[in-house]
Structure formats: structure tokens, C-alpha cells
Amino acid sequence: MPSSLRPLRRRNFALVWSAALVSNVGTWMQTVAVGVLVTARTGHPAWTALVAAAGFLPGGLLSPFGGVLADRHDRRRLFLVTTLGETACATALAVLAAGGRATPATVTLLVFAGGCASALGFPAYQAIMPDLVPRDELGAAISLSSAQFNLGRVVGPALAGIAIAAGGYSWAFGLNAGSFAAVIAALLLLRLPARVADPGPGSVLARLAEGARATAADPSCRAAVAVISVAALTASPFIALVPAVALEALHGGAGATSALITAQGVGAVAGALALTPLARRVGRRRLLLADLVAVAAALCVYGAAPDLAVAVAAMVVVGGSYIGVLAGCNTIIQLHAPPSLRGRVLGIYMMALGVLYPVGALVQGAIADRVGVRAVTIGGAVLLVTAAVLVLRSVVPATVDRRPVVAAAADDAAPA
């Protein structure tokens, strides 16, 4: 079996991975259906942006608190409870849509509630990953998780269109609610090593501070959070600006937007599957640095693309290298965060990505209104490489030969 697929031999990981894929397809179906419903009912882009923010922002704001819960309680049970909460929200959306009572306000509130449940449970899902596979397969497991997320992103929107055309919005919401049953069944069948939860004293803020100190104290975790922060501000906004590039720079329409989004998803799936064999060949440090350079170079080509064909080709490379940066930083956290603090360190990592990405998107969107979306995309790519090099030199101590200690930070065999 290819090294990138070996974690699927592990019963526990195969259960969680396949269930997450089913659920992720359902989530993307609901995301598309919610956007279409709100846009159709209001005709105002502001409402569409609001409902999108309602689902996304909780991940950035509440992930640290989810990390505290993941370190304090049984992680499988916590993830099960939050999944039941997401199921309830999706079911309520389906019932309201079927009865014609899905107003923009109620849809936004239910999307926000589901986002809160997901944000509180996701650190627990991430924190149990090292318990599902051996340590030397952890990088491959994280890459496969990235692949299934992007595969759901490719398949989900297409199935949403079919479901809405066949039975209306209630079908899309109902199928999402049903998809959570796969996660619930997998969690009930999961067999994890015994772990003593930490219900000891200490306020939530004190535990958050302990997680922040642990992140800052470990050079590897510190570097990963710093790099993902830079990427979120400079590179990640390309996702939000895809429609602007399609319409303003390439003079296309909805078809051009769909082609670019699909190209990114295809590139991400291919890139995620290639990460493990590439890491074994060149090392995770070199691969992470290569991905940073590759995503910046591909964004420059994408920003300067003369036509849709060149932009689509560049977007495939962007998708593959961008997922390499995300998976590389995530692997560093998983390998080096202390087991008792893993949930909190992961929560801080996810907060950095979840908060700084929308900030970067808003800033780059405002600048694009003045100088054009092409210039902003290329400028963000240049800033990514420059800032990433400076961060790695200043945040991570140097070795004897003065190179950043990213080799140890990104090595599968690095000590915990």
C-alpha cells in the first residue's frame, strides 16, 4: 500500500476518516444550500456574507475553549456530544425549510449554533488523531484528513445542486443531518487507549493561559503557529477572492468561479496524497519550506494569468502546495504538543487560522478595491515568502550551522 494510504489499514482511523468524509460532504451541501436560500430570499449580498460568517467565526473564537474541554474531559465523549448538537441544528434547518419557515434570521442563528458546536468539538477530533495511528504514520493520517476535507468540498456542492433541484432546500439540510449519523456510529465503535482526563482545579482562563505558555515554550509549536498566522494573513485570502478574480480579472462568470474552486479542490486532494511520500524522500522541513515557496510562486502566476486556462492550472498548484503548508504545520503541532495539553495547543493553532484568515480577507478585499485584485494576490504571495522566512529565523532558535531548527520541528521521528 502507498505510504500516503497506510493509515487506512488501522481500524480506528479508517472508521473516523470514512465517517468524517460522509459528514464533510453533508456539511458542504448545507453550506451551499444555506447561501443559495438566503440569497434567494433576501437578494442582498450582506445577508449572504453574514450567514457565511456565522458558520465560520465560531471556529476561530471558540476553538481555544474547545481545546480546554478536550484536555479536561473524555475526548471521544466530548466529540460525540458536539456532533449531536450539530445534528440537532441541521435537523431544525430541514424542518423549518420543509415547512416554509426558514427565514434568513432563523437560518443564520441555526448556522451560528451549529458552528459553535463544531468549534467546541473540533479540537477533540484533532487531539485524538495521535491515538488512531502509530507515530510514524501521523503525518500521513493528517494528510489524508486534509484530502477528505477537500474531497468533500468538491463533491458536496455538486450534490447540493442535485438535492435542491430534486426536493428543495430541506433535502440538502436533511441529508446533512443524516450524514452526522456516520460520525456518531464511528465514535461508538471506536476503541481508544485508556486516557485519564484532567478534571482538576483551575479556571478556564487559567487553563487557556497554560496552553498559551506551552505553545510559546516549545520552539516547534511556536514556529507552526507563527507560520500559519503569516499564511492566514497573506495567502489564505485568495480563497475569498476567487469570485473577484474570476469576474474582474478574467472577465468570466459563475462557470469561471466554479472552475477555479474545483481546481483548488483537485489540487488539494492530489497534494495531500503526495505529502507523505515526498516527506519521506526530502524531509518534512524541506517539504514545508518548498510548499511555502510553491504556493507563493503559484499565486503570482494565478494573479497574473492572462486567461482562465492558465489560472486553473495555477490554482491546481496553489491547492496542492497550500494544503502542504496547512498539513505540515498541523503535523508539527500534533508531534510536539504535550499529550495533556494537546487540545489547548491545537485550539490556539486553529484560532490563529480562524481569526486571521477573515481579517486578511477583509484587508486584501479593501486594498483590491483600490489597486486591483491581481496586484493584491501577487503582493500577498511576496509578503508570504518574506514574512515566513523572517518568522522562522526570529521565532525558531538557530542550530550550530545557523539554520532554523525546523528539521526537528517537522520530523516524524521528533521527540514528543
N, C-alpha and C positions, 0 to 999 in steps of 0.2 A: 504494500500500500504506500502511495506517495507520503512523504513526511508531513505534508500540509494537511493530510486527511487522517493521520493516525489517531488523534483524539477520539474520532468517531468509533473506534474499537472499544472504547470504555463505555460500559453500560450507562453509568450516571451521566456522563457528558452527552452521549447520544440522546438520552431522554430529554435533557434540558434543551439541547440545541434544536432538536426537531420541534419540540413544543414552542420554543421561542420563535422559530421560523413561522409556524402557523399563526401565532399571536401577532407577530410583526406584520404579516400580510393583512390581517384584520385591522390592525391599528392604522396602516396606510389607507385602507379602504375607508375607514371612518374619517381620517384627516381630509381626504379628497372630498368625501360626501358633505362634511361639515362646511368646507369652504364654498362648495357649489351651492348648498342650501342657503347659507347666509347671504351670499352674493345675489342669488335669485330673489330672495325675499326683500332685501333692502335696496339693492342697486348702488350701494355705497362701498367703495374700497376700504374706507375706515373700519367698517364692521368686519370685513374680511381680515384685515390686519389685527383687529382686536381679538377675534376668536383664535387666530394663529398664535398670538402672544399668550393667550390664556392657557393654551396647551403646552407652550414651550418654557415660559418663565419659571413655573414651579420647579422645573428640573435644576435651574441654576440657583434658585433661592432656598430650596428645601433640602437639596442633596446633603449638605453637611449635617442636618438634623437626622436625615435617614442614615447617615454614617454612624451617628451616635447610637441610634436604635439598633443598627446591625452589630455593633460591638457589645451592646448591653444585653441583647436578647437572642434567642434562638433564631438564626438567620433564615432557615427554611420556613419556620412558622411565620416569621415577620413577612417574608415574601409572599407566602400563601394568603395572609390577611389582606395585604395591599392589593394583590391580584383580585381577590373577591370584591374589594372596593371598586376597582376598575370595571369589573364585570357589572356591578350594580349601576354604575354611571352609563355604560354602554346600553344596558337593558332599558334604562329610563329614557335614553335618547330614542331608542327604537319604538318604545310605547308611545311617546309623545309624537313622533313623526307619523306613526300609523294612524293616530287619532287627529292629525292635522293641528296639533297644539305646540309644535316645535317652533316657538318664537326665537328671534335672534338672541334675546336676553337669556332665556332658559337654556338654549344651546350653549351659549358662552359660559354660563355658570356650571353646567354639567361637564363641559370640556375642562374647565379650570379644576373642578373637583377630581376628575379622572387624572389630570396632570399632577395634582398634589399626591394622590395615591401612588402614582408611578414614581414620582420623585422620592418618596419615602421608602419605597421598596427596592429601587434600582441599586443602591449601594449594597444591599444584602445579596442581590443576584450577582453583582460583581465580586463581592467578597467570598462567595462560596466557590468561585471558579478554581482556585488552587486546590480545593478538596475534591474536585471532579477528575483531575488528571494528574499524572506524575509531574514533578517539577520540570523535567526536560521536555515535556510536551505542552507546557503552559503557553509559550509563545504561539504555537500552532493553534491552541484552543482559542486564544484571544483573536487570532486572525480569522478563524472560522466563524467566530461570533460576529466579527465585522462583516464577513461575507454574507451571513444570513440576514443581517440588518439591511444591507444594500440589495440583496436579492428580493427581500420583501418590498423594498422601495420601488423596484422595477415591476414586480408582479401586482402589488396591491392596487396602485392607481388604475391599471387596466381592468382588474376585476371589479373595482368600484364602478367604473363606467358601465360594465355589463349588468351589475346588480341594480344600479339606479334605473337603467333602461328597462329592466325586466320587472322590477317590483317597487321601485321608488326608493327614497332615502331610508325608509325603515328597514329594507332588506340589507343595505350596507351596514347600518348600525347593528342589526340583529346578528349578522354574520360575524361582526367584530366581537359582540358579546359571547357568541358561541366559541370563538377562537380561544378565549381565555380558558375554556374547559381543558384544552390540551395542556396548558401550563399547570393547572390545578392537578390534573391526573399525574403529570410528571413529578410534581413535588410530593404527592402522596406515595409514589412508587420509589422515590429517591432514597438511597441508602448512603448516609454520610458518616464519616468517622465521628466518634464522640467528641464533643467540644463543650467545655464548661463556660457558660455565659457569665458575664460580669455585671451582676445587678447591684454592685457595691455602691457606697455613698458617692456623692458628687453631683453638683447641679449640671444641667445640660450645657450651660456656658462654660463651666469648668472642664467638662469633657471635650467640648469643642476646642478650648484652648490647649488641652493636652494633645489633641490631634494635630493642631497647628504647629505646636512645638516639635512634635515628632517629624512632621513634614519638613520643617526648616532645619532640623538637626541632621537629617540624612541627606548627604550630597546627591544621591541618586534621585530620591523623591523630589528634592528641591529643584533639581535640573528638569525633571519631567514636567512639573507644574509650571516652571518658568517658560519652557519651550512651548507648551500647549497654550499658555497665555499669549505669547507672541503670535503664534499661528492663528489663534482665535481672533485677534485684533487685525491682523494684516492679510491673511489668506482666506480664512473661513467665510468672510463676507461675499466671496464670489458666488456662494450658493444662493444668497438672497438676491443678487444682482443678475442672475441668469435671464429672467424675463427682460430686463433693461438692455442687456447685451443683444438678445435676440431681436428686440423691436427697434432699438435706437442705433446700434452699431451694425447689425447685419440686415436690418430692414425686413425682417421676417415677421411671423405671426405666432399663433399658438403652436403650429406644427414645428417651427424652429425651436421654440421653448421646450417642447416635448422631446425633440431630438437631442438637445443638449443635456437635459436631465437624464434621459435614458443612457446617453453616452457616459455620463459620470457614474451612473449605477453599474453599468457593464464594466467599466474600468476598475471600479472599486472591488467588485467581486473577483475579477481576474487578479488584481493586485493583492488582495487578501490571500488568495490561494497560493500566490507565488512567494509570499513573505518568508515562510519557514524554510524552503529550500535555499532561497537567496541568503537568508541569515546564516544558515549553516555553512554556506560557501564563502561569504565575505565577512561575516561577523555582524552582530546587531548594531554596534556603534557605527561602522561604516555604512551600513544599510540605512540607518536613521538619518545620518548626515546626507547620504545620497538622495534620500526621499525629500529632504528639505530643499536641496538644490533642484531636484527634478520638478517638484511642484511649482517652485518659483519660475523656472525656465518655461514650463508648460503654460503657466498663467500668462507669461509675457507673449507667447505665441498666440494663445487664446485671445488676449486683449487686442493684439494687432492683426488678427485673422482677416483676410480680405473677403472671405466668403464662408458660407455655412459648412462646407465640407472640411475646410481646414480647422474651423472652430470645433467641429465634432471630433476630429482626430485628436486635437489638442486636449479636449475635455476628457477623452478616454485616459490619456496620460495623467491629467490632473486628478481624476478619480482614483487611479491606481496608486499614485505617489502620496496623495493626501491621506488615503486610508493607511498607508505605511507609516506616516507621521503619527496618526492617532493610535494605531495599534502598537507602535514602538514605545510611545510614552506610557500607554496603559500597561504594557508588559513590564516596564521598569518599575512602576508603582506596585504591581502585583508581586514582583520578585523581591522587592526590598522593604516594603512596609511591614512593620512588626505584626504578626498574626492578630494580637489582641487589639491593635489599633488600625487594622487594615480598612475597616469600614469608614472610619473617620478620615483617613488619608485619601481614600477614594472619593469620599464626599467633597473634600476640598478640591481635588482634581476636577471633578465634574462641575463644581461651582465655578471654577475658573473658566472652563469651556462654555458653560451655560450662560454666564453673565456677560463675559467679554465678547462672545460672538454677536449678540444683538447690538451691543454698544458699537462694535466695529462696523456692523452693517448700517447702523444709523449714521455714523460719521462718514463712511465712504459713500453712502447714498447722497448725503448732503453735499459732499465735495463733487460727486459726479454731476449734480445739477449745474455746477459752475464750470467744470473743466472737461466733462465728458466721461462716460463710463469706461472707455478704452484706457484713458490716462490713469484713472483710478485703479483699474485692475493691474496694469503694469507697475504703477507706483507701489501698490501693496505688495506685489511679488518682490520687488527690490528691497523694500523695508523688511520683508520676512527673512531673507538671507542675511542682511546686515545685522538686524537685531538678534537673530538666533545665534550668530557667531559671537556677538558681544555678550549675550546672556551666558552661553556655555563657557566663555572664558572668565566671566566675572563671578558666576554663581557656583561653578564646579571647581574645586581645587585642582591645581596642576600636578602632574606626575613629575618624576625626575627629569624626563625629557621635555617637560613644559607643555605636554598635550593635555587637553581636558580628560578627566577620568570618566569619560562616557563609555569607555570599553567595559569597565567593571559595572557601570550602571545598567548597561544594556545586555550583558552577557547572561544567557540562560543558566549558566552554572554559577552565577554570582551568589555569595552568601546571603542568607535572609537577614 
